[in-house]
Amino acid sequence: MQKKPENSSFCLCPLASGSKGNAIFVSTPDTAVLVDAGLSGIEIQRRLAAVGRTPDELKAIIITHEHTDHVKGAGVLSRRFNIPVYVTADTFNACKGLGKIDRINLFECGAAFDIGSLVVNPFSISHDACDPAGLTLEHQGKKIGIATDLGVVTNLVRTHLSNANALYIEANHDPEMLMAGPYPWYLKQRIQSRTGHLSNQDARDLVAQVFHKDLDHVVLAHLSEENNCPEKASTEMSKNLDPLSTALYVAGPDQPGEMIWL
């Protein structure tokens, strides 16, 4: 368990990661947000409580794309706790089952915006969704980069994730496990496509390409329970990381991870 460093005021915590649901808690001293809300509202409340937080703290829910495992609880939480939802217009129009949301804030990929003391910079990624976004979140000179659900790493992705102090990166599958596994051929092709998901090796290469001396934390996310395992993902990523300088975590589906302080 990481102790809060002295003078640290910026943190993230994986609440859930994987095909069952995705949610990331990010906080500064005066601004807390969720990136995605892919569990039920009650379950997100439970996981926030497990890490000593409450939905009342949240200033926003930021939606990266419309797939159910990223939006399931957004509408309920927004209504129950009067939380604004930040989303692109195309993603909002594609979302099913959100219900009426009174506080919608539309953003565009490529245009930075502020939420309290957070600077949020969304950027386009390649995935089979209407307008999928990666994000960077910055506070007082520290930067978190988030890129999950993408099939290929573009120069745009690398540019935005450069100089991050923490990376939350998809490591969806081990290619050998995927090809030998039970998925039908069309689904294997989708996962490996340019609008699918990154493999462990893709994630390793991405981190190597944007690595710098102040990259303190790497979180591996969106691991497939059928086509990957934490040990394989960690082993692959560790090939290019010094554990004395960069901490490595694996976000899981069933319980929150630890609070990571920048």
PLY file of the C-alpha trace (Angstrom):
ply
format ascii 1.0
element vertex 262
property float x
property float y
property float z
element edge 261
property int vertex1
property int vertex2
end_header
0.00 0.00 0.00
1.44 3.33 -1.07
1.63 5.96 1.65
0.61 9.48 0.78
3.84 11.39 0.09
4.39 14.67 1.86
2.95 17.63 -0.05
1.12 15.30 -2.47
-2.35 16.48 -3.42
-3.20 14.60 -6.62
-4.34 10.98 -6.71
-6.09 8.31 -8.73
-7.69 5.02 -7.77
-9.02 2.28 -10.06
-12.50 1.39 -8.80
-13.11 -1.25 -11.48
-11.47 -2.32 -14.72
-12.48 -4.87 -17.33
-15.44 -5.98 -19.39
-17.65 -6.12 -16.27
-17.29 -2.39 -15.74
-14.82 0.50 -15.61
-14.46 3.47 -13.28
-11.49 5.54 -12.16
-11.52 7.98 -9.23
-9.28 11.05 -9.64
-8.94 13.77 -7.02
-7.19 16.99 -6.07
-7.81 18.67 -2.69
-10.90 20.46 -4.03
-11.93 18.52 -7.16
-12.90 14.86 -7.42
-14.14 13.22 -10.62
-15.01 9.82 -11.98
-13.63 8.81 -15.35
-16.35 6.45 -16.58
-19.07 4.86 -14.47
-19.52 1.37 -15.83
-20.91 -0.32 -12.71
-24.32 0.13 -11.12
-24.73 3.29 -9.08
-24.94 1.30 -5.84
-21.78 -0.64 -6.63
-19.86 2.54 -7.43
-21.00 3.99 -4.10
-19.81 0.82 -2.36
-16.40 0.94 -4.00
-15.96 4.62 -3.26
-16.77 3.88 0.39
-14.19 1.10 0.38
-11.47 3.68 -0.36
-12.86 6.26 2.05
-14.69 8.44 -0.47
-18.30 9.36 -1.22
-20.25 10.38 -4.35
-21.00 13.73 -2.70
-17.38 14.70 -3.36
-17.70 14.25 -7.12
-17.66 17.37 -9.28
-18.06 15.44 -12.55
-18.42 12.13 -14.33
-16.35 12.10 -17.52
-17.44 9.53 -20.12
-14.83 8.24 -22.57
-17.24 6.34 -24.86
-20.71 4.85 -24.93
-20.12 1.15 -24.26
-22.14 -0.15 -21.32
-19.10 -1.13 -19.29
-18.21 2.57 -19.18
-21.60 4.27 -18.70
-23.91 1.88 -16.82
-24.14 3.89 -13.59
-23.59 7.41 -14.94
-27.23 8.42 -15.23
-28.24 7.11 -11.81
-25.29 8.75 -10.05
-25.82 12.03 -11.87
-29.48 12.22 -10.83
-28.99 10.94 -7.30
-26.13 13.27 -6.41
-26.63 16.10 -8.92
-23.30 15.40 -10.64
-22.58 16.94 -14.06
-21.77 14.50 -16.85
-19.04 15.49 -19.31
-19.29 13.75 -22.68
-18.91 14.42 -26.40
-22.11 15.04 -28.35
-21.74 11.91 -30.48
-21.05 9.72 -27.46
-24.04 11.14 -25.59
-26.33 10.52 -28.54
-25.09 6.93 -28.73
-25.53 6.17 -25.04
-28.41 3.84 -24.24
-30.25 3.71 -20.95
-28.79 6.79 -19.28
-32.20 8.31 -18.76
-32.75 12.02 -18.33
-29.66 13.91 -17.21
-30.12 17.55 -16.27
-26.45 18.54 -16.12
-24.75 17.68 -19.41
-21.48 19.37 -20.36
-20.41 18.65 -23.92
-16.73 18.60 -24.84
-14.80 17.98 -28.04
-11.70 15.86 -28.46
-8.76 18.21 -28.91
-10.21 21.01 -26.77
-9.01 21.19 -23.17
-11.39 22.23 -20.39
-11.29 22.82 -16.64
-13.19 21.07 -13.86
-12.32 22.92 -10.68
-8.56 22.66 -10.26
-8.22 19.89 -12.88
-7.26 20.60 -16.48
-8.75 17.89 -18.70
-7.46 17.35 -22.22
-9.42 14.79 -24.27
-7.94 13.27 -27.42
-9.26 10.94 -30.09
-8.42 7.25 -29.97
-9.13 4.32 -32.29
-11.94 2.08 -31.01
-15.26 0.77 -32.30
-17.31 3.54 -30.72
-18.79 6.79 -32.04
-16.28 9.30 -30.67
-13.97 7.54 -28.19
-11.61 9.64 -26.09
-8.41 9.23 -24.16
-7.73 11.77 -21.44
-4.99 13.58 -19.65
-5.73 15.25 -16.33
-3.33 17.81 -14.91
-2.97 19.52 -11.55
-0.14 21.73 -10.30
2.41 20.41 -12.77
1.48 16.72 -12.38
-0.16 14.74 -15.17
-2.22 11.54 -15.40
-2.66 9.91 -18.81
-5.56 7.54 -19.46
-5.85 5.42 -22.60
-8.00 2.32 -22.49
-10.17 0.74 -25.20
-8.01 1.49 -28.19
-6.91 -0.79 -30.98
-3.81 1.02 -32.16
-1.36 3.54 -30.72
-1.20 6.63 -32.91
1.21 9.55 -32.84
-1.62 11.58 -31.32
-1.89 9.12 -28.42
1.87 9.15 -27.84
1.96 12.95 -27.95
-0.76 13.34 -25.33
0.64 10.68 -23.00
4.16 12.10 -23.11
5.45 13.58 -19.85
2.76 11.92 -17.73
3.64 11.11 -14.13
1.10 8.28 -14.06
-0.22 6.20 -16.95
-3.45 4.19 -16.89
-3.00 1.97 -19.94
-4.91 -0.86 -21.54
-3.23 -4.27 -21.56
-6.21 -6.28 -22.76
-4.91 -9.58 -24.00
-2.05 -11.98 -24.48
-2.05 -12.81 -28.22
-1.35 -16.51 -27.73
-4.11 -16.86 -25.14
-6.52 -14.99 -27.40
-5.86 -17.18 -30.42
-6.03 -20.42 -28.41
-9.05 -19.32 -26.40
-12.79 -19.92 -26.76
-13.80 -16.71 -28.54
-15.29 -17.07 -32.05
-13.03 -16.03 -34.92
-14.91 -12.79 -35.69
-14.45 -11.64 -32.09
-10.75 -12.49 -32.10
-10.42 -10.43 -35.27
-12.28 -7.51 -33.70
-10.06 -7.53 -30.61
-6.89 -7.56 -32.71
-8.11 -4.90 -35.13
-7.22 -1.21 -35.23
-10.51 -0.45 -33.47
-10.20 -3.23 -30.89
-7.90 -3.55 -27.89
-4.20 -3.36 -27.08
-2.21 -6.49 -26.28
0.31 -6.76 -23.45
3.09 -6.19 -25.98
1.36 -3.12 -27.42
1.05 -1.66 -23.91
4.71 -2.42 -23.19
5.80 -0.68 -26.39
3.59 2.35 -25.75
5.03 2.89 -22.28
8.56 2.46 -23.63
7.88 5.10 -26.29
6.64 7.73 -23.80
8.86 6.79 -20.87
10.75 9.54 -19.05
12.46 9.83 -15.68
9.41 11.25 -13.91
7.01 8.48 -14.92
6.37 7.22 -11.39
3.33 4.97 -11.84
1.96 2.65 -14.53
-1.46 1.01 -14.11
-2.38 -1.85 -16.44
-6.11 -1.84 -17.14
-8.94 -3.55 -18.99
-7.37 -7.01 -18.79
-9.48 -9.72 -20.37
-10.41 -12.41 -17.88
-10.49 -15.00 -20.69
-7.47 -13.93 -22.74
-5.01 -12.52 -20.22
-3.87 -12.71 -16.62
-2.20 -10.19 -14.31
1.02 -12.20 -14.21
1.46 -12.20 -17.99
0.63 -8.49 -18.30
2.96 -7.52 -15.45
5.81 -9.67 -16.73
5.59 -8.12 -20.19
5.46 -4.56 -18.89
8.29 -5.17 -16.41
10.70 -5.86 -19.27
10.99 -2.10 -19.84
10.47 -0.73 -16.32
12.79 -0.31 -13.36
10.73 -1.21 -10.26
12.90 1.09 -8.16
11.78 4.14 -10.15
8.36 3.24 -11.60
5.66 1.43 -9.61
3.53 -1.06 -11.56
-0.10 -1.90 -10.73
-2.81 -4.06 -12.28
-6.40 -2.79 -12.06
-8.94 -5.56 -11.53
-12.67 -6.08 -12.01
-13.87 -7.14 -8.56
-12.55 -4.60 -6.07
-10.90 -1.17 -5.99
-7.16 -0.84 -6.33
-5.06 1.26 -4.03
-5.01 5.04 -3.95
-2.03 6.17 -6.02
-0.52 9.52 -5.04
1.47 11.66 -7.42
0 1
1 2
2 3
3 4
4 5
5 6
6 7
7 8
8 9
9 10
10 11
11 12
12 13
13 14
14 15
15 16
16 17
17 18
18 19
19 20
20 21
21 22
22 23
23 24
24 25
25 26
26 27
27 28
28 29
29 30
30 31
31 32
32 33
33 34
34 35
35 36
36 37
37 38
38 39
39 40
40 41
41 42
42 43
43 44
44 45
45 46
46 47
47 48
48 49
49 50
50 51
51 52
52 53
53 54
54 55
55 56
56 57
57 58
58 59
59 60
60 61
61 62
62 63
63 64
64 65
65 66
66 67
67 68
68 69
69 70
70 71
71 72
72 73
73 74
74 75
75 76
76 77
77 78
78 79
79 80
80 81
81 82
82 83
83 84
84 85
85 86
86 87
87 88
88 89
89 90
90 91
91 92
92 93
93 94
94 95
95 96
96 97
97 98
98 99
99 100
100 101
101 102
102 103
103 104
104 105
105 106
106 107
107 108
108 109
109 110
110 111
111 112
112 113
113 114
114 115
115 116
116 117
117 118
118 119
119 120
120 121
121 122
122 123
123 124
124 125
125 126
126 127
127 128
128 129
129 130
130 131
131 132
132 133
133 134
134 135
135 136
136 137
137 138
138 139
139 140
140 141
141 142
142 143
143 144
144 145
145 146
146 147
147 148
148 149
149 150
150 151
151 152
152 153
153 154
154 155
155 156
156 157
157 158
158 159
159 160
160 161
161 162
162 163
163 164
164 165
165 166
166 167
167 168
168 169
169 170
170 171
171 172
172 173
173 174
174 175
175 176
176 177
177 178
178 179
179 180
180 181
181 182
182 183
183 184
184 185
185 186
186 187
187 188
188 189
189 190
190 191
191 192
192 193
193 194
194 195
195 196
196 197
197 198
198 199
199 200
200 201
201 202
202 203
203 204
204 205
205 206
206 207
207 208
208 209
209 210
210 211
211 212
212 213
213 214
214 215
215 216
216 217
217 218
218 219
219 220
220 221
221 222
222 223
223 224
224 225
225 226
226 227
227 228
228 229
229 230
230 231
231 232
232 233
233 234
234 235
235 236
236 237
237 238
238 239
239 240
240 241
241 242
242 243
243 244
244 245
245 246
246 247
247 248
248 249
249 250
250 251
251 252
252 253
253 254
254 255
255 256
256 257
257 258
258 259
259 260
260 261
